């Protein structure tokens, strides 16, 4: 079932079998662990128009931004709760967002070279960044990550191709990654994740690899080569540091998820190109809930699929 403005809307062809993740026992809806799905193509609240970023709040709320320049909030079962429009969108739409542990929503306002900060209901609270190549300036902003001490990390591409670090009160500290690391300069760093050991992982999408930095910007390691085999990557657009220590990488080009250990060994993959449940079409991201559910942003299918990690 899919939810829009508080009302359930069934997807044609799937029928009443899609009961989401409601109830104590989570029914499996596909043979590879899908236990829920929400969203459909459209411009009504609760629907999606090419969603391109997903984030989860500490209390389990799901936030999605799409190419209609909207941010929407859903509960864990996929029921629409709230949404708002970005203040500007003629030049382009956001491709990244994250939720601070205090509930603030940080949106990478890509084509406006800034990060906008909202409360959970869409009231704009703060803004930082401007177009340029200098300290604290951005070109095309892709993602935001926040460490446990509240320091903020912003990735960008379009010429800068770097990570910038800011204090909790939004003051610029340093940039890094714009020099060659692991033999290559960053090339569209598209997503960020910070693990429990407080290291920063970067989905270096156009280099088809994952890069690891310390929070001070020291290069530590990298892995990945272009390809379709396990351990290889094609346009990793999303990355999630899972609670079990593994890394979940969302591959836009391979239409799959892939889990790695911290040394870059492939642990398993999930998904393949298609429209059916358990298939993906150009996915942009995935997040993990505290109870082991994975919310996958199935972008060109205009939906979020929910999978139970232990069943993958």
C-alpha positions in Angstrom: 0.0 0.0 0.0 1.0 3.5 -0.6 0.1 6.6 1.4 -0.7 10.1 0.2 -2.0 12.9 2.4 -3.1 10.4 5.0 -5.1 8.2 2.6 -4.1 4.8 1.3 -3.7 4.5 -2.5 -3.2 1.1 -4.0 -0.8 0.7 -6.9 -2.3 -0.9 -10.0 -1.2 -4.5 -10.5 0.1 -5.0 -6.9 -3.3 -4.9 -5.1 -4.0 -5.5 -1.5 -1.0 -7.8 -1.0 1.2 -4.7 -0.3 0.4 -4.2 3.4 3.7 -2.4 4.2 5.4 -3.0 7.5 2.4 -2.6 9.7 1.8 -5.2 12.4 4.1 -7.2 14.6 5.1 -9.7 12.0 6.5 -8.3 8.8 5.3 -10.2 5.8 7.7 -10.8 3.0 6.4 -9.3 -0.3 9.2 -10.5 -2.6 11.6 -13.4 -2.6 14.5 -11.2 -1.6 13.2 -9.7 1.5 10.9 -6.7 0.7 8.6 -6.1 3.6 7.1 -2.8 2.6 6.9 -0.2 -0.2 5.5 3.3 -0.5 5.3 6.0 -3.1 4.1 6.3 -6.7 4.7 8.6 -9.6 2.9 12.0 -9.2 3.0 15.4 -7.7 0.5 14.9 -4.9 2.0 14.8 -1.4 3.0 11.3 -0.7 3.9 10.7 -4.3 7.3 11.2 -5.9 8.8 12.8 -9.0 12.3 11.2 -9.4 13.3 11.2 -5.7 17.1 11.8 -5.3 17.9 11.7 -1.6 16.7 10.0 1.5 17.5 10.4 5.2 16.3 9.0 8.5 15.9 10.8 11.8 16.8 9.5 15.2 13.1 8.6 15.9 12.8 6.8 12.6 11.1 9.4 10.4 11.9 9.1 6.7 12.7 12.3 4.7 12.8 12.3 0.9 13.6 15.1 -1.5 12.6 14.8 -5.2 13.0 16.6 -8.5 9.8 18.5 -7.9 11.9 20.5 -5.3 9.9 19.0 -2.4 11.0 17.6 0.9 8.5 15.1 2.4 8.4 13.4 5.8 7.0 9.9 6.3 6.6 7.7 9.3 8.3 4.3 9.4 5.4 2.6 7.7 5.5 5.1 4.8 2.5 7.2 5.8 2.9 10.8 4.6 3.2 13.3 7.5 4.4 16.6 6.2 6.1 18.3 3.3 7.4 21.6 2.0 8.8 23.2 -1.2 12.3 24.5 -1.4 12.4 28.3 -1.6 14.1 28.3 -5.0 14.2 25.7 -7.8 14.4 27.3 -11.2 18.1 26.6 -11.4 17.9 23.0 -10.2 16.8 20.7 -7.4 18.5 19.3 -4.3 20.3 15.9 -4.4 21.2 15.4 -0.7 19.9 15.7 2.8 20.5 14.5 6.4 18.8 14.9 9.7 20.7 16.2 12.8 20.2 14.3 16.0 18.3 17.4 17.3 15.8 17.1 14.5 17.0 19.8 12.1 17.0 18.8 8.4 20.0 19.8 6.4 19.4 20.0 2.6 22.1 20.2 0.0 20.6 22.9 -2.2 22.8 21.7 -5.1 22.3 24.3 -7.8 22.2 27.2 -5.4 25.6 26.5 -3.9 24.4 26.4 -0.3 23.0 24.2 2.5 19.6 25.1 3.9 18.5 24.1 7.4 14.9 23.5 8.3 13.0 22.2 11.3 11.2 18.9 10.9 8.0 20.6 9.6 9.8 22.8 6.9 10.4 26.1 8.6 13.7 27.5 7.4 16.1 28.1 10.2 19.6 28.7 8.7 21.5 28.9 5.5 25.2 28.7 4.7 27.4 28.8 1.7 27.7 30.8 -1.5 28.9 30.2 -5.0 32.6 30.1 -5.4 35.9 28.3 -4.9 37.0 30.0 -1.7 36.8 28.8 1.9 33.3 28.0 2.9 32.0 28.5 -0.7 30.5 25.8 -2.8 29.8 24.9 -6.4 27.3 22.0 -6.8 26.6 20.7 -3.3 25.8 16.9 -3.1 25.5 15.8 0.5 25.8 16.7 4.2 27.0 14.5 7.2 27.2 15.4 10.9 29.5 13.7 13.4 28.6 13.0 17.0 30.2 16.3 18.2 28.0 18.3 15.8 30.7 19.1 13.2 29.3 19.3 9.7 30.8 17.9 6.4 29.6 19.0 3.0 30.5 17.4 -0.3 30.4 19.1 -3.7 31.4 18.7 -7.4 31.5 20.8 -10.5 35.1 21.9 -10.2 35.7 22.0 -6.4 35.2 18.2 -5.9 36.0 18.3 -2.2 34.7 18.0 1.3 34.4 21.0 3.6 34.2 20.9 7.4 32.2 23.4 9.5 31.8 23.9 13.2 28.4 23.2 14.8 27.6 26.9 14.5 28.4 26.8 10.8 31.8 28.3 10.7 34.2 27.1 8.1 37.2 25.0 9.3 38.9 23.4 6.3 38.4 21.7 3.0 40.1 18.4 1.9 39.9 15.8 -0.9 40.6 18.2 -3.8 44.2 16.8 -4.1 44.9 13.3 -5.4 44.0 10.6 -2.9 44.6 7.0 -3.6 45.9 8.0 -7.0 42.9 10.1 -8.1 41.3 13.4 -7.2 37.7 13.1 -6.1 35.3 13.1 -9.0 31.7 14.0 -8.0 31.8 12.9 -4.3 28.1 12.2 -4.2 27.4 10.9 -0.7 28.9 10.9 2.8 28.6 8.7 5.9 30.2 8.7 9.3 30.6 5.4 11.1 30.7 4.6 14.8 34.5 4.9 14.8 34.0 8.5 13.6 35.6 8.1 10.3 34.2 9.6 7.1 33.3 7.5 4.1 32.8 9.1 0.7 31.0 7.7 -2.3 33.4 9.0 -5.0 30.8 8.3 -7.7 32.6 9.1 -11.0 35.7 7.2 -9.9 33.5 4.2 -9.0 35.1 3.9 -5.6 34.6 4.4 -1.8 37.2 6.7 -0.1 37.8 6.8 3.7 39.1 9.9 5.6 39.6 10.8 9.2 37.4 13.6 10.4 40.4 15.9 10.1 40.6 15.2 6.4 43.5 12.7 6.4 43.2 10.2 3.6 43.1 6.6 5.1 42.1 4.2 2.3 39.9 3.5 -0.7 38.4 0.6 -2.6 36.4 -0.1 -5.7 36.9 -0.4 -9.5 34.3 0.0 -12.2 32.4 -3.1 -13.1 29.4 -5.3 -12.4 31.1 -8.1 -10.4 30.8 -8.4 -6.6 33.3 -5.9 -5.2 33.1 -3.7 -8.2 31.0 -0.5 -8.5 29.2 1.6 -11.1 28.3 5.1 -10.0 27.9 4.7 -6.2 25.5 7.5 -5.4 24.6 6.6 -1.8 26.4 5.2 1.2 25.3 4.2 4.7 27.4 3.2 7.7 25.4 0.3 9.2 25.2 -0.5 12.8 27.0 -3.9 12.4 30.1 -2.1 11.1 29.4 -2.9 7.4 29.1 -0.3 4.7 26.0 -0.2 2.5 26.6 1.2 -1.0 23.8 2.2 -3.3 24.9 1.7 -6.9 23.0 4.0 -9.4 24.7 2.3 -12.4 24.3 -1.4 -11.3 20.8 -1.0 -9.9 21.7 -2.8 -6.7 22.8 -2.4 -3.1 26.2 -3.9 -2.0 27.5 -4.4 1.5 31.2 -4.2 2.2 33.4 -4.7 5.3 35.6 -1.8 6.3 38.5 -3.2 4.2 36.5 -3.2 1.1 35.6 -6.9 0.8 32.2 -7.4 -0.8 29.8 -9.2 1.6 26.6 -9.5 -0.5 24.5 -7.7 -3.1 20.8 -7.1 -3.4 18.6 -6.0 -6.3 18.7 -6.0 -10.1 17.3 -3.7 -12.8 13.5 -3.8 -13.2 10.1 -2.6 -12.1 8.8 -5.5 -9.9 9.2 -5.6 -6.2 12.8 -6.4 -5.3 14.0 -4.7 -8.5 15.5 -1.3 -8.7 15.8 1.5 -11.3 18.6 4.0 -10.9 18.6 4.0 -7.0 20.1 7.1 -5.3 20.4 6.1 -1.7 19.5 3.9 1.2 19.3 4.3 5.0 19.1 1.8 7.9 16.6 2.0 10.8 17.4 1.1 14.4 15.4 -2.2 14.0 17.3 -3.4 11.0 15.1 -2.2 8.2 16.7 -0.8 5.0 14.8 2.0 3.2 15.9 2.0 -0.5 15.3 5.1 -2.6 14.2 3.4 -5.9 14.4 6.6 -7.8 13.1 6.0 -11.4 10.4 3.7 -10.0 9.3 6.7 -7.8 9.1 4.6 -4.6 10.8 3.6 -1.5 11.3 -0.2 -0.9 11.7 -1.5 2.6 13.8 -4.6 3.1 14.6 -6.6 6.3 18.3 -6.8 6.5 18.4 -10.3 8.1 16.4 -11.7 5.1 18.7 -10.3 2.5 
